[in-house]
Amino acid sequence: MDVSCLSGPHPQRGLGVVAPFDFALDRELWRWVPDEISLYVTRTPFVPVEVSLDLARLVSEHQTLHEAVRALIAAEPEVIAYACTSGSFVDGAVGERTMCAAMEAAGEVPSLTTSGALIEALNELGARRIALVTPYTSSVTQALEDYLAEAGITVSGCSYLGLTRHIWKVPYRDVVDMARAAVNRLPAEVDALFISCTNLPTYDAIPQLEAELRIPVISANQVTMWSALRHMGTHAVGPYQALLDTAARRMLVGGDVLPEPPGAALPDPPVVPEDPALPE
């Protein structure tokens, strides 16, 4: 067959992603990415530790980051994103900044983290008082609240699951229920809702929650992709998401109801057979 008439492949720009060893939502990240961008995803080495502050520190050690970034730079990404919320807030704002510096030193490529992107997104939304949803234990959730407080962000309501493994298996309905609980028990309004953890599925839950709660809803994977693509001079894609859509944001700020997102029922993520030998 003569293929001389074919053009392409189309030029691609690269975005490097460093994720923890147990990250299971590669496909979710891709959903925010425009067609001309390719993701280059690598993972930190496996450690037999459940989700905790200890694990957060292990997967964010500077030597670990150095090796992960070195594994990515041969593909020439324009930006590198560290996609782990707890790993980037566990040592506070100073720890987050030194992580970015360590990655940039390793690859000579602009670098960012999920927790840094979170503060950037909250500033973009003008949000100083938020509700918080996490799948973490109370100690990890408290560390996130402390990190936010350093940036002048007040957590007025919070729901968490207390999980130490298999976070990617949490269905959308549980995420939505936690969000409702975090917001509806509040005595006063909040500026936004943040759903933490890059291993927690959120893409299809965000539009439903924004339509129902009438506030911007942001998540760990969303802010990571939004910030990384913004640093590349392009935009994340995603319908009915106020962080990505100026018109949708204006409607929320004005107090109007967003259009009902397509699809009344949210699908559950696929059920993965439990393997007791692998910690989350």
C-alpha positions as CSV (number, residue, x, y, z in Angstrom):
1,M,0.0,0.0,0.0
2,D,1.3,3.4,-1.0
3,V,1.5,5.6,2.1
4,S,3.4,8.5,0.5
5,C,0.3,10.7,0.6
6,L,0.0,10.4,4.4
7,S,1.2,13.4,6.5
8,G,2.2,13.3,10.1
9,P,2.5,12.2,12.7
10,H,1.5,15.7,13.9
11,P,4.1,17.4,16.0
12,Q,3.7,16.8,19.7
13,R,4.8,18.9,22.7
14,G,5.8,16.9,25.8
15,L,4.7,17.3,29.4
16,G,6.6,15.1,31.9
17,V,4.8,13.7,34.9
18,V,6.4,12.1,38.0
19,A,3.9,10.1,39.9
20,P,4.1,7.8,43.0
21,F,4.6,4.1,42.4
22,D,0.9,3.3,43.1
23,F,-0.6,5.9,40.8
24,A,-3.4,4.3,38.8
25,L,-5.1,7.2,37.0
26,D,-3.0,7.9,33.9
27,R,-6.1,7.9,31.8
28,E,-7.7,10.6,34.0
29,L,-4.7,12.9,33.5
30,W,-4.9,12.5,29.7
31,R,-8.6,13.7,29.7
32,W,-7.4,17.2,30.6
33,V,-4.8,17.3,27.9
34,P,-5.3,18.9,24.4
35,D,-4.5,16.7,21.4
36,E,-1.1,18.4,20.6
37,I,0.3,17.5,24.0
38,S,1.8,14.2,25.0
39,L,2.2,13.0,28.6
40,Y,5.5,11.3,29.5
41,V,4.7,9.5,32.9
42,T,7.2,7.9,35.1
43,R,6.8,6.5,38.7
44,T,8.9,6.5,41.8
45,P,10.3,3.2,43.0
46,F,8.0,0.9,45.0
47,V,8.2,1.0,48.8
48,P,6.2,-1.3,51.0
49,V,4.5,1.5,53.0
50,E,0.8,2.3,53.1
51,V,-0.6,5.8,52.4
52,S,0.7,8.0,55.3
53,L,3.0,10.9,56.1
54,D,5.9,8.4,56.0
55,L,5.0,7.4,52.5
56,A,4.5,11.0,51.4
57,R,8.1,11.7,52.5
58,L,9.5,8.6,50.9
59,V,8.0,9.3,47.4
60,S,9.2,12.9,47.5
61,E,12.9,12.5,48.6
62,H,15.1,14.7,46.5
63,Q,17.2,11.8,45.2
64,T,14.0,10.0,44.1
65,L,12.9,13.1,42.3
66,H,16.3,13.5,40.7
67,E,16.2,10.0,39.3
68,A,12.7,10.3,38.0
69,V,13.4,13.6,36.3
70,R,16.5,12.2,34.7
71,A,14.4,9.3,33.3
72,L,12.1,11.9,31.6
73,I,14.4,14.5,30.1
74,A,15.5,12.3,27.2
75,A,12.0,12.8,25.7
76,E,12.5,16.6,26.0
77,P,9.4,17.6,28.0
78,E,8.8,21.4,28.2
79,V,7.5,21.2,31.8
80,I,7.7,18.5,34.5
81,A,4.9,18.1,37.1
82,Y,5.1,16.1,40.3
83,A,1.7,14.6,40.5
84,C,1.2,13.8,44.2
85,T,-0.6,16.0,46.6
86,S,0.6,14.6,50.0
87,G,4.2,14.2,48.7
88,S,4.3,17.9,47.9
89,F,2.6,19.3,51.0
90,V,4.1,17.0,53.7
91,D,6.9,19.4,54.5
92,G,5.0,22.6,54.1
93,A,5.5,25.5,51.7
94,V,9.3,25.5,52.1
95,G,9.4,21.8,51.3
96,E,7.2,22.3,48.2
97,R,9.5,25.0,46.9
98,T,12.7,22.9,47.5
99,M,11.1,20.0,45.6
100,C,10.6,22.2,42.6
101,A,14.1,23.5,42.8
102,A,15.5,19.9,43.1
103,M,13.5,18.8,40.0
104,E,14.6,21.9,38.0
105,A,18.2,21.3,39.0
106,A,18.0,17.6,37.8
107,G,16.5,18.3,34.5
108,E,17.0,22.0,33.7
109,V,13.2,22.1,32.9
110,P,10.6,24.2,34.6
111,S,8.9,22.1,37.3
112,L,5.9,22.2,39.5
113,T,4.0,20.1,42.1
114,T,0.3,19.4,42.7
115,S,0.3,21.3,46.0
116,G,2.0,24.3,44.4
117,A,-0.6,24.1,41.6
118,L,-3.4,24.0,44.2
119,I,-2.3,27.3,45.7
120,E,-2.0,28.8,42.2
121,A,-5.5,27.6,41.4
122,L,-7.0,29.0,44.6
123,N,-5.4,32.3,43.9
124,E,-6.8,32.3,40.4
125,L,-10.3,31.7,41.8
126,G,-9.8,34.2,44.6
127,A,-10.7,31.5,47.1
128,R,-9.5,32.1,50.7
129,R,-12.1,30.0,52.5
130,I,-12.7,26.5,51.2
131,A,-14.2,23.1,51.9
132,L,-11.9,20.1,51.7
133,V,-12.4,16.4,50.7
134,T,-9.6,13.9,51.1
135,P,-9.3,10.1,51.1
136,Y,-6.6,10.3,53.7
137,T,-6.3,9.5,57.4
138,S,-6.8,12.4,59.9
139,S,-3.1,13.0,60.3
140,V,-2.4,13.4,56.5
141,T,-5.6,15.6,56.2
142,Q,-4.4,17.8,59.0
143,A,-1.0,18.2,57.3
144,L,-2.8,19.4,54.2
145,E,-4.8,21.9,56.3
146,D,-1.6,23.2,57.8
147,Y,-0.1,23.6,54.4
148,L,-3.1,25.6,53.2
149,A,-3.0,27.8,56.3
150,E,0.6,28.8,55.4
151,A,-0.9,30.3,52.2
152,G,-3.7,32.1,54.1
153,I,-6.3,29.5,53.1
154,T,-8.9,28.6,55.7
155,V,-10.5,25.1,55.7
156,S,-14.0,25.7,56.9
157,G,-15.4,22.2,56.4
158,C,-13.8,18.8,55.8
159,S,-14.7,15.2,55.0
160,Y,-12.1,12.4,54.8
161,L,-12.2,8.6,54.3
162,G,-9.3,7.5,56.4
163,L,-7.9,5.2,53.6
164,T,-4.4,3.9,53.6
165,R,-4.5,1.9,50.3
166,H,-6.4,1.4,47.0
167,I,-7.6,5.0,46.8
168,W,-8.1,4.8,43.0
169,K,-10.9,2.3,43.6
170,V,-13.2,4.9,45.4
171,P,-16.3,5.3,43.2
172,Y,-17.6,8.7,42.1
173,R,-20.7,8.4,44.4
174,D,-18.4,8.4,47.5
175,V,-16.5,11.4,46.3
176,V,-19.8,13.3,45.7
177,D,-21.2,12.2,49.1
178,M,-18.1,13.5,50.8
179,A,-18.2,16.8,49.0
180,R,-21.9,17.3,50.0
181,A,-21.0,16.5,53.6
182,A,-18.1,18.9,53.6
183,V,-20.1,21.8,52.1
184,N,-23.6,21.3,53.5
185,R,-22.7,21.2,57.1
186,L,-21.1,24.7,57.0
187,P,-22.8,27.6,58.7
188,A,-21.6,30.0,56.0
189,E,-20.6,29.9,52.3
190,V,-17.2,29.0,51.1
191,D,-15.3,30.1,48.0
192,A,-14.4,26.7,46.6
193,L,-14.2,23.0,47.2
194,F,-10.9,21.1,46.8
195,I,-10.8,17.3,46.4
196,S,-7.4,16.1,47.3
197,C,-5.2,13.1,46.1
198,T,-4.1,12.5,42.5
199,N,-5.1,8.8,43.0
200,L,-8.8,9.8,43.6
201,P,-11.0,9.8,40.5
202,T,-12.7,13.2,40.0
203,Y,-13.0,14.2,36.4
204,D,-16.6,13.3,35.9
205,A,-17.6,14.4,39.4
206,I,-16.5,18.0,39.1
207,P,-19.3,19.2,36.7
208,Q,-22.0,17.6,38.8
209,L,-20.7,19.1,42.0
210,E,-20.3,22.6,40.5
211,A,-23.9,22.5,39.2
212,E,-25.2,21.3,42.5
213,L,-23.1,23.2,45.0
214,R,-22.8,26.4,43.0
215,I,-19.1,26.9,43.8
216,P,-15.9,26.2,41.9
217,V,-14.8,22.6,42.5
218,I,-11.2,21.7,41.9
219,S,-9.2,18.5,42.3
220,A,-5.6,17.4,42.6
221,N,-5.3,16.0,39.0
222,Q,-7.2,18.9,37.6
223,V,-5.0,21.6,39.1
224,T,-1.8,19.7,38.2
225,M,-2.8,19.5,34.5
226,W,-4.2,23.1,34.5
227,S,-1.0,24.6,36.0
228,A,1.4,22.5,33.9
229,L,-0.4,23.3,30.6
230,R,-0.6,26.9,31.6
231,H,3.1,27.0,32.1
232,M,3.4,25.6,28.6
233,G,1.3,28.5,27.2
234,T,-1.8,26.4,26.5
235,H,-5.0,25.3,28.2
236,A,-6.4,22.3,29.9
237,V,-9.6,20.9,28.5
238,G,-12.7,19.9,30.4
239,P,-16.4,20.8,30.0
240,Y,-18.3,22.5,32.9
241,Q,-15.3,23.1,35.1
242,A,-15.0,26.6,36.4
243,L,-11.2,26.7,36.8
244,L,-10.9,26.0,33.1
245,D,-13.8,27.9,31.8
246,T,-14.1,31.7,32.4
247,A,-17.7,31.8,31.4
248,A,-18.6,29.0,33.8
249,R,-16.6,30.7,36.6
250,R,-18.5,34.0,36.0
251,M,-21.8,32.2,36.3
252,L,-20.8,30.7,39.7
253,V,-19.4,33.9,41.0
254,G,-22.7,35.6,40.0
255,G,-24.7,33.1,41.9
256,D,-26.4,31.5,38.9
257,V,-26.7,27.8,38.4
258,L,-24.4,26.2,35.9
259,P,-26.0,24.3,33.0
260,E,-26.8,20.7,34.1
261,P,-23.8,18.6,32.9
262,P,-24.5,15.9,30.4
263,G,-25.3,12.5,31.9
264,A,-27.2,12.4,35.2
265,A,-25.6,9.3,36.6
266,L,-21.9,9.3,37.1
267,P,-20.1,6.0,36.2
268,D,-18.0,4.2,38.7
269,P,-14.4,3.5,37.9
270,P,-13.6,-0.1,37.0
271,V,-13.4,-2.5,39.9
272,V,-9.8,-3.7,40.3
273,P,-9.4,-7.1,42.0
274,E,-7.8,-6.5,45.4
275,D,-4.3,-7.7,45.8
276,P,-3.4,-7.8,49.5
277,A,0.3,-8.0,48.7
278,L,0.5,-4.5,47.3
279,P,-0.1,-1.5,49.6
280,E,-1.7,1.7,48.4
